């Protein structure tokens, strides 16, 4: 579909079928901007209302109740009244079309009236949660019923949609420079395999507060990213905040990210403990794994494991995989140090698990 050129005709689902309206009311409209009635409205990086479009810097906030024409005005001259809830919108074409199988999943805004199944290579912002499909009686074209406004009620929306997904955890990273949620390598070079996983452009990765490879990870830089560029001998790697964890937006309360692959982190969930009102890019998202597991070969009966994460109240345990002498695990310097000493009586390979909560 294309962006609107006039008011959109859609309906609102019954109130007992959807989450409550969480938006406080009006938003100032961006300069030289016209927003049509019933269209999907976003907040731009400066905080002004704009029609939703193919952008990752926008935060979808709801539907416009009426048309507001600020085409000849400065930013903030006019306000648009926003409502949240569940509304039906057009469906993107081809591989980006939502189906019944996508009900309950996060979906994305392709423009101010079109819903996409995917973020189309990391170029779209999250619109909300797909609740159902709907075919109007006077129109044979099926539409998507979407609960708008995930950024303002993300804790609720995340429960509806289930945990967010990442392919791997970053375990080795060359030095970078961070600007507005984009991490760009300081020098050319390919992004190494992470936790044993060879990445591709578009993959979501989790960046812990501690990694090897030369990068000094600021606390505010931790959390999820999308691989924008893998880098090469003639280019730099680039990691960009995903639309659902956008730079400058509120950190989703109790957000959980499930990791799909990896030697140590496969199948592990990372959870945010950031406080209410914390902002992505300015506040430590406090994302910690529920547990870390792996194997380590002992040399002379001892080895040290760099955790590659910061843990809180940790309990550690280990088992000797060869059923030889007992093996114990000891925290080397207390909680939060990210280092474990593995000790035993042989040169066996042992398995270890660190449970955080």
N, C-alpha and C positions, 0 to 999 in steps of 0.2 A: 504494500500500500504506500501511498504518498502522504506527506503532511497535509493537514486540513487547510481548506480555503474558505471554510464556512463552519457554522455550528454543527456539532456532531449529534446524531440521534442515537442514544442508548438508554438503558434502564438500570435501575439500582435493585440489587437483590433484596429480598425481604430481610428485615433487621434481625430476626431470630436465626438467620442462617450465616451471619458474618460477624466479624469482630467489630467492636464499637469504634465510633469516630474518635481518633486520637489527636487530630490536628486542632490547634487552638483557634483558628479562624482565618484571618486575611493575611496575604503576603504582598509586599510591594512588588510591582511589576518592573522588569528590566526596561532600560531605555529602548525606544524604537521597536517595541514588541507588541504584537497582538495575540491574545489568547482567546480561543474560541470556546463557547459553551460546551460542557461535557467532555472536553479534551483532557488528556493526561498532562498534568502540570509538574514541572520539576523546579528545583531550586538550583541556580547556577553557583559557581565558585564564590561569587560575591554576595550570595544570599538573596538574590532577586528571582522572582518567578519568571519562568520561560516555558514555552511549549516543549514537551519532551522530544528529544532528538537522539540521533546516534552519537552518544557522548558518554565517556566514563567519568567526567567531572561533574555530572549532574546527580542530584538526589531526588528521586521521584517522591512527591508528597501527597498526591491525590488527584481529584477531578475538579475542574472549574465548574462552578454552579452557573455562571453566566459569562457572556462574551465581554472582554475588557480590551479596549483599543487604546494602547499607549504608543501608537506608531509615531506620533509627533512629540512625545514627551521625554523628559529625562527620567533616569532611574528613580523609582519611588514616587513619581507624580500620581500614579493611580495604584489601587490595590485590587487584587483578585481574591474572591472568596473561594476557599478550598473545602472540599469535604472528602473524607475517607470512607471506605466501605468497599463493597464488591460491585463491579460494573462490567458490562460486556463490551468488548472491543474487537476490532478486526484481527485476523490471524496472519502472520507472515507466511510467505510462500516457501515451497520446497522443503529442504531439510530443516528449516527453521520453524515449520508449522507445528503447533502443539497438537497433541492427540489425547485420547482418553488415558493413555499410559502415563501422561505427564501430570495428571491431577495430583495435587499435593506438593508439586515441585515449585521452586523459584522460577519465575519467567522474567523476560527483559523487555524494555520499551524500545522498539525500533524507531518509532516517531510518536506523535501526539495522539495516535489512534490505533496503533498496531502493536501486537504482542508477539514476541519471538521466543521460541523454545530455548535458544542458545544466546550467549552474549556476542555471537558472531566474531569470534577471534579476539575477545577482550575489548570490543568497541562499544558495547551497550551497557546501560545501567540497569540494575534490578528494578523491576516494576512492582513485583509483589508475588503472591502465591496463587497458582492456578487452582480454582475451586471446582470448575466444571466447564462443559461446552454447552452452547445454547444456539438453537436455530430459530430465529424469529418467525412467527406465523406468516408475515407478509414478505419474507425474504428467505430464500433457500440457502443463503450463505451462512455457514456456521461461524459463531463467534466464541471468544474465550471470556469466561467470567473470572475476573481477577480481583483478589483482595489487594487494593492499592495501599502504599504507604509503609513498606517494610522498615525504612530507616527510622521511623518514629515509634514503631512498636515492634522492633526487631526481636526482642525476647520472645514475644508471643508468636510472631511469624516463623521464627526458627523452630519453635516447637511443632507448628503445623507442618512445616516443610521437611523436618528432620535435620540431621547434622549437615554442615557444609563439607565439601570434599577437597582434599589436596592429594596430589599424586605422590609427593615425597617431601622429606625434610631436608633443608639445606645443611650440609655438614662440612663443606669446604667452599670458601668464597674468597676471591681476590678482593683487594681494597676497592672501595667504591665511594662515590659522592652522592648524597641524597638531596633531591630537590622536589618538594611538593609531592611526595609519595612515589617518586621515580628514582630507583637506584641505578646509577650508570657506572660501570667499571672505570677505574682511573687509567687503565691501559688496555690495549687490544689483547684478545685472548679468548679462547672458547671456554664456556662454562663447563666445569668438570661434572662428571656423574655425581649425583648426590645420594648418599646412603646406598650406593650401588645401583642407582636408577639413572639411566641415560634419558635426559629430558628432551622435550620438544617444545617449540613455540606454542603458547596457549596453555601449557600446563600450569596448575596452581601449586605453589610450594610453600612450606612453612619455614620462616626464618627465625631460629631461636636467638636468644640474647648472646650465646657463645658459640662461635664456629672456629674452625681452623682455616688456614689458607691465606692469612694476611689481613682480612677484614676486621675492623673494629666496629662492632655492631652497637650503635647507640640504642638505649632502651626503647625510645620512641620508634625506632626502625624495625623492631621485632614484629612478628606476625605473618599473615598470609600475603603472597605476591603472585602475580601472573608473569610467566616468562615471556617478555616482549621480544627479546633478541637473545640468541644463544652465544653470540660473539664468535670471533674467528681470529685468525692471524692478522686480519686487516680491519677488524671491527670490535667493538666493546659489547659485553653482555649488558642487558637492560632488564630490570625487574620493575613491575608496575603494580601498585595496589589494585586489587580487584574492585569492581563497582560496589560489591556488598561490604567492603571494608575500605571505602574511599578516603583518601587524605582529606582531613578537615571535617569529616563527619563524626558523629558520635560513635564510640566504640560499642558494638552490640553487647548488651549485658548477658553474661553467661553463655556467649557464643561458643559452640563446639565445632571443631574441624577434625574430621576423620581422615587419616592418612592411609592411602590405598597400598603403597608399595615401599620397599626398602629392606635392607638387611636387619636393621635394629628397630626401625620405627613402623614397619608395616602393621596395619591393624590397630594402631594406637590413636586415641583421641586427644586433641589438645583443647584445653578449655581456658577461656578468658576470665580472670578475676578482677578486671578493672572496675573501678567504682563508677557510680552513676555520674554522668556528665563528662566523663573522660573523652578526649578527642584524639582521633587517629592522627599520628604524626607529631603530636605534642606531648602525649602521655604514654607511659609504658603500658601496653595492652595486657601485661601480666598473663601471658598465655603459657601454660605449663602442660606437659604430657601426663596422663594418668599413670603411665608406667613406661619404663624403657627396658628392653630386653636385648640380649646379644650373647656372643661367645668371645672368649679371649684366651689365647694360648699363654701359659705361664712359662717364664724363663727363670730357672732356679727357684721355682716355687712361688713366684710373685709377679705381679703385673699391675699397672695403673691404667684405669679407664677414664678417659676424658668424657664427661657426660654429654657435652655439646648442648647443654640446656641448663637452666637454673631451676633448682627444685626447692620446695618448701620443706615440710616435715617429711623426711624420707625414711623409709624403712628398707633395708637392703637384705637380700638373701641370695644364695648361690648353691648350685648343685654341681658336683663333679660328674661330667658326662661319661667318664670311663669307669665310674663306680670304684675308683681307687680311694686313697685316703681322704678324709673329710676336708672340705674347703670352706673357708669363711670369708666374708666380705666386711670391711671396716671403712666407715667414713673417715677420710684423712684429716679433714679440718672443719668438720661441722656442716650444718645445713647451708645450702646456697653456694658452696664452693665449686660445684660441678666436677669433682674428682673423687674417684673411688679406688681404694687399694684392694686388689684381689690377692689373697695369699693361700698357699697350700703346701703340700709336702713333695709334689712331683712337678714334672713339666707338662702335665696334662692340659688339655683344652677344657675350660669350664664354661658353664652357662651362668648368666647373671640376670636378675630382674630387680629393678628399682621401682617400688610402688610409692606414688605420691599422695593419692587421695582416692 
